[in-house]
């Protein structure tokens, strides 16, 4: 291995570390690590490896794993090293397994016993190593195995053990809170531990408990305040100082806990004012850790019940943060300011120029944080300036995730604080134009609803001006390329509703624009659907006004193309357009009323307009409707989905070995016991087990009664074929393509507010030497000036109270829906003609000799009356008419369980008899009744010889094999 290097390691190991550190590229590093992996794979399996060498190999495996390569071949050796008696090797093994394994790894079970043994060790260093592994590796299932020992270690004499035991209990609480629910009182006890380290470790689980249930820990406020006061007065040992700050991390954790306990509680907050104020005064702001404590004090002061002195001290700290040259401190100042303005909005006015500087800072992170601050301080007086700045910033960035967030915030502010509807429409147009399909589709619906409802007053002139301005703006925008799909939907809807209103634009001009939109987006069916509906509205309004409709050639070609479209939705809209054009003015006015997009739509759920038709049909002999709950022997119509799943599992092939049937004679019943030759009498099932699946059939609407004897074949499926009940369901193809975002135009934000702001006395004195530009002063005055009430504007979605809020945007066609219902039987019943010669059926590979169903031949054949129904040569009978044979079983149970209908069998020598005597010849060969084990085994062997090994459920497998 070479000579020994430093720290007792071999020179080869030190060379490995050196070569990795000197690698100039990732490829070179990977080459070194892969070579090391091959070396370790070869050497780690050598026999009689010294423990010192194995320890080095494990450390080298840790290097390999940390560099992102797989070292799983050595995991088991790390687990074995945890069993070693040497403290150094055991700690190395625990370190390796905590880095290699996770809580769900298969090797965890191998170290649980070792952990249990080490937790009882007399050497506290071994106990600490085991507790470290407990925090990392013990999962919810193995918590009970070590929990009693961990609880016992809370009273250990060594403070390091008690501290790690607290950490282990905290980890158990995070993994499974129910497993340690009875031990939560231990955290309260350890808060009073003599060692500050144990007390500090207890603060972490207490913070989680207090965040979940603050009211249960209100009694600890005085204790937390006392501890924080002792820490701030430097009563802890010097070993807990960090950069001359007394235990700063304990202070930060205590301030977080006090912020939760004092939120909305004046009595609890009054106990905190003094100690928080002392920290504001005594804390050193020249170091990062001191600024971190000050920031946490600001967060605490903004969370508890407000106190003017604390707020003033927090404002002074924020001023120092914002005046700093460090971007990190400016970021903290902006974040702290956004917390304080919730309580005292006027604090932001003191730092308005500093906020403007952060808004123009080249640091993108600081700029985003500043926009969050502006978002929180938006009101009706400054919404225009803030939204314009946010839109300009949205145009300048390429991050789609943050662009989506900025767009949603612009829309939210515009809906809440918009000074006018006209400004709202223009703002939303900008957002759509530059954010594209990143905008939520609900924004488009809200915009269409606002345009339809208007100002919410009775001033029709203002509403007309709003709609005409929207039409003009959309006609100007519609020619730009790569507009988003949602925006084009809004444009098509507005042009269809209000394009020709007022007579400023002709119908031919508007329809030409709509055709251009539909042709430009030939692959977007949703936009084409909106365009066709808009064309139909315009032509309908023209017909209702008594004007002649002249369809442009491009419109005619578009309609002809859509009539043959693959989309049923577009086809339906095109046919509706053709139908509307042929109607007269009165009918069109009723079908497509003008400006009725917000009117209520009355829906007749009882379909009373069909009463006369139903009455006439009943008088002509039609069958009355049978309610669902009164239908006997039918599956629940609401359970078609589960029925299809049941049919799939019922008809799936089974490939497990068949059970040998028991040979026992079936019970016999004397023929004299039959009450009538035409009745079907159920008899007990045979004693040997036979798996059957029976699903009740659904009677058709043409059934005349449940007790009437009818032959019905619909729903009866073949034994090996596909289920015959499935029917194709029509679906409407409605897809929407998302287009790319176009950021071509942008509008410069202008400061229009003229309110004046007071001088910022707390701003940096160095900036007073340089003259502040008038543009920056105007921007600051627009953002912070004018003490106006932050009254939120009602949502734009509810402008007109008298009208309905039904969105006019969604125009979808309801495609026909076909409900596929079915009924399956356990075996197929073949009905042959009386004169037809018997055909030899193909061998049934899975027929294990089920009990035959027999019946005495009746003196009067009831099925001769139905021969006309099943005779294919009878012209009076439709070829597709399905006759009912399943209504015979109406007297038998139709539950989800399997039910076997068996009639009285003939003596054994009578052979197999048919359910319908006279329609098929009787077997007179005298074969014995019951299953034949030999035939069953031969057929099973034949199936296995064919090598059937299906990869999925395929009910057509044997049909394909046997032809």
WOPE-V357440 format. One record per run of one state. SS is the DSSP state (alpha for helix, beta for strand, coil for the rest). FROM is the first residue (numbers start at 1). LEN is the number of residues. If there is no record, write none. Layout:
# WOPE-V357440
{{SS,FROM,LEN} {SS,FROM,LEN}}
This chain:
# WOPE-V357440
{{coil,1,3} {beta,4,1} {coil,5,1} {alpha,6,3} {coil,9,1} {beta,10,1} {alpha,11,12} {coil,23,3} {alpha,26,18} {coil,44,7} {alpha,51,16} {coil,67,5} {alpha,72,10} {coil,82,5} {alpha,87,14} {coil,101,5} {alpha,106,14} {coil,120,4} {alpha,124,14} {coil,138,5} {alpha,143,13} {coil,156,3} {alpha,159,17} {coil,176,1} {alpha,177,7} {coil,184,1} {alpha,185,6} {coil,191,5} {alpha,196,17} {coil,213,1} {alpha,214,19} {coil,233,5} {alpha,238,3} {beta,241,2} {coil,243,2} {beta,245,2} {coil,247,1} {alpha,248,14} {coil,262,4} {alpha,266,5} {coil,271,2} {alpha,273,10} {coil,283,5} {alpha,288,16} {coil,304,4} {alpha,308,16} {coil,324,3} {alpha,327,14} {coil,341,4} {alpha,345,15} {coil,360,4} {alpha,364,13} {coil,377,6} {alpha,383,14} {coil,397,3} {alpha,400,18} {coil,418,3} {alpha,421,18} {coil,439,2} {alpha,441,13} {coil,454,6} {alpha,460,18} {coil,478,7} {alpha,485,14} {coil,499,2} {alpha,501,3} {coil,504,3} {alpha,507,14} {coil,521,4} {alpha,525,20} {coil,545,8} {alpha,553,11} {coil,564,4} {alpha,568,14} {coil,582,3} {alpha,585,7} {coil,592,16} {alpha,608,12} {coil,620,8} {alpha,628,3} {coil,631,6} {alpha,637,14} {coil,651,20} {alpha,671,3} {coil,674,91} {alpha,765,5} {coil,770,4} {alpha,774,11} {coil,785,11} {alpha,796,3} {coil,799,63} {alpha,862,9} {coil,871,15} {alpha,886,6} {coil,892,16} {alpha,908,3} {coil,911,6} {beta,917,1} {coil,918,2} {beta,920,1} {coil,921,12} {alpha,933,13} {coil,946,11} {alpha,957,6} {coil,963,1}}
